[in-house]
Amino acid sequence: MVCLPLVASNLFKMKGLPLGYPIILYHWTLYGALLGTNSFLIPSPLRPPPSIDAFSCGVGVYEITAYTLLATSTYDLKIRLKDGKPDIQGLPAGEAAGMILSILVLAASSLYEAWQIAG
């Protein structure tokens, strides 16, 4: 659900900065605030200590990393109408590989989260 608005917002730029980048910054800031204040929907009984292990214990960091990779992979994405049909411009092999990798990371993190929930 986050991928489509993220890619669509990268089609627009303000002073050369794609508008998908502030969305990514918002996601990283929100995740850091929620993790740092233990304000998740189901908080843990103990406040997590500030460490790399506390930061990477959940799948949120992997999900947001996938979104970041997707935003950077679609930096030069352009869609033009050609004969009334959308034509995607600016998607070289490296950017396409980045998009595929971001989708794979997102799928893997979703499977890992489902496995954690199922126990």
N, C-alpha and C positions, 0 to 999 in steps of 0.2 A: 504494500500500500504506500510505502514511503518512496519507493523507487521512481514511480511515474511522475509525481510532482517534483521530485528532485531533478530528474532529467529535463522535464518541461521548463523548470525555472532556469536551467542552464542555457536555454535558448535566448534568454534576455540578459543583457549586460548593463551595468551602470558604471560609467567611467572605466570601462574595460574589465570590470570584475563581474564574473557570472553570478547571478542571483542564487545559484545553488550553494555557493560557498558560505554565505551567512546562515543558511539552513543547517549545514554541517557544523558550523561553529556553535549554533544553538543546541544541537543534539549533544555535542561533546560537553558543553557547559551544563546542560540539564542533567546529563548522566553523572558528571562529577559532583554536582550539588546533591543529587539523590543518594549517591553512594556515600558521600562524605557526611551527610546528616542522617543516614539510615532511614530514609523516608520512602522506602519502597512500599508497595501495597501490603505485602506481608513482610514486615521488618524482622530481622534476626533478633534473638533475645539479647545478644551482646552487640555493642557498637563495633564495627570492624576497625581494626587498627590501621592507621595510614601506612600502607605498604604496597608493594607491587602485587603480592598475593591477594590482598583484598581487592585490588583494582581488577585483577584478571580472574577472579573466582567465578564470576558469572559469564554469561554469553553476551552481555551488553557491549562490551568493548569490541568483540568480534563483529557484531551487527553494525556498529557505528563505523568501524574500520571498513567494512564492505560498502557502506554508504559513501564514505570518504573516497574510496577507490572509484566508485561509480561516478561521483561528481567530478573527479579529476580526469576520468576517462572520457567524459562527455564535454570537456572544456570547449572544444572547437566545433561542437555539433551544430549543424545548420539544417533546417528543413525548408525546402523551396517547393513551390507548386510548379509542376511540369506537366502540361497538358491536363490540368485539373486534378492531378494525382500528387500526393506528397513524395518528394524525392529527398532522401537523406544525403547530406553533403558533409564532408569533413570527418569521416570515420575510417582512418587508416587501420592497418592490421594491428598495430600496437594498442590503439584505443579500443578496438573490438576485443582484443585479448584481455584488456583491463576490465571491460564490461563483463565478459564471461567469467573471469576470475572473481569479480565482486559478487556475481550471482551465485557462484559455487561456494564462496565463503559464507554468504548469507544463508544458503540452503544447509550447509554443514552446521552452522550455529543454531539454526532452527531445529534440526534433528537432535543436536546435542541437548538443547533446552527441553525438548519433548522427552528425551531419554532421562534427563534429570527429574522431570516432573513425574514420569511413570515409575521411577524408582528402580 
